[in-house]
Amino acid sequence: MTATLTATLDAVRMMTPYDESPDTSWLEDQPEWADRLAAYRRDEFAFVGVYAEATLTVGGQRMVVTSPGLWGIEDDSGPEYLAEVYREELGELAHLLAPFGITLDDLTAAA
């Protein structure tokens, strides 16, 4: 006999932590990006990651599930781009939560 766990979606949110060890080789290897590299070294911008995080209650226990995320995004990319990445991450999160009966529509409604 297989037990079925009931999952309740409690919250969904976009996470944008700082990327502590970004790959800046693309800035370093291309002379046309010298000004941008200099700005990064002056701490005029930083790199972040974007991922979707869902909090669930499963069988009476609270759990957090996150999408893999996209890292190395310039933090001055603008809110529209960050929102676009987040929407893609919601799709990734939906795949992870499908076994719990949670859909992308559920995630979008809770976000």
N, C-alpha and C positions, 0 to 999 in steps of 0.2 A: 504494500500500500504506500502511495506517495502522498506526503503532506503538502498542502498548498498554503503558503504564507500570504497573509493579507498585508498589503503595503498601503500606507497613507502618505501622500505627498504633503509635507508640512511647509516647505519653502524652497524657492529656487532663486538664485542670485548670480550676478556676474561678479567674478573676482578678477582683480587686476593688480596682482602683487608685482613688486619690482623684481626684475631679472637680475639676480646677484652675479651671474657670470655669463653675460651675453657674448655671442660670437660677433666680434666687430671686424673680422677679417675682410669682409666685403668693403668696409670703409678704408681699411689699411692698404688693400691691394689695388685700389683704383685712384689714381691721382686726381680725377675730377671730383672726388669726394673729400679732398683734403680739408676744405672749410668745415664740412660736417663733422669730420673726425676731431678737428680742433675744438669745435663747439662741445662735442661729447666730453673731451678731456677737460674742458673748463666747467663741466657739470651744468651746462645749459639745457641739457635734456638727459633722460635716462631711458632704459629699456624696461618693458613690462611684459608680463604674460597675460593672456586672457583665457579664462576657462569658466565653464558653467558648473555650479555646485548645487546639488539637491540634498535636502534634509528629508529623510523618510522615517516613518515609524513602521517597523516590520516585526510582527510577533511580539509587540510590546517593547521592543528595543529600538532606540534611536540610532540611525546610521547616516553617514554622509557619503555621497557618491559624487565624484567629479569627472568631468570630461578630461581628455588628455591635455588640452590647451594648446595654444599657439604662443610661442615665446619669441623674444627678440624684437618686439614691436616698439617703435619709438613712441615715448609717452606724449609727444606733441603731434601725433598722427591725426588727432581730431576725434570728437565723439562719434561721428558718423561711421568712421572706419572701425573703431572699437565695437560699436553696436553691430556692425556687419560680421565681425569675427565672432562675437558672442552668439549671434543667430546660428552660425555654422557650428559652434560648440554645443548649442542646445540640441542640434541634430545628432551629434555624437553621443550626448548624454542620453537621448531618447533610446538609442540602440542598447546602451548599458542597462536601462531601466525597463526595457520591453518585457523581460521575464517576470517582472513584478506587476505587469498589466498597466504600466504608466506609459502614456503616449506623448508625442511632441505637442499635441494640442493641450494636454494636461500641463506640460512644462511651460508652454507659452502663456496659458491662462494664469499660472501661479507666479510668473516672473513679474 
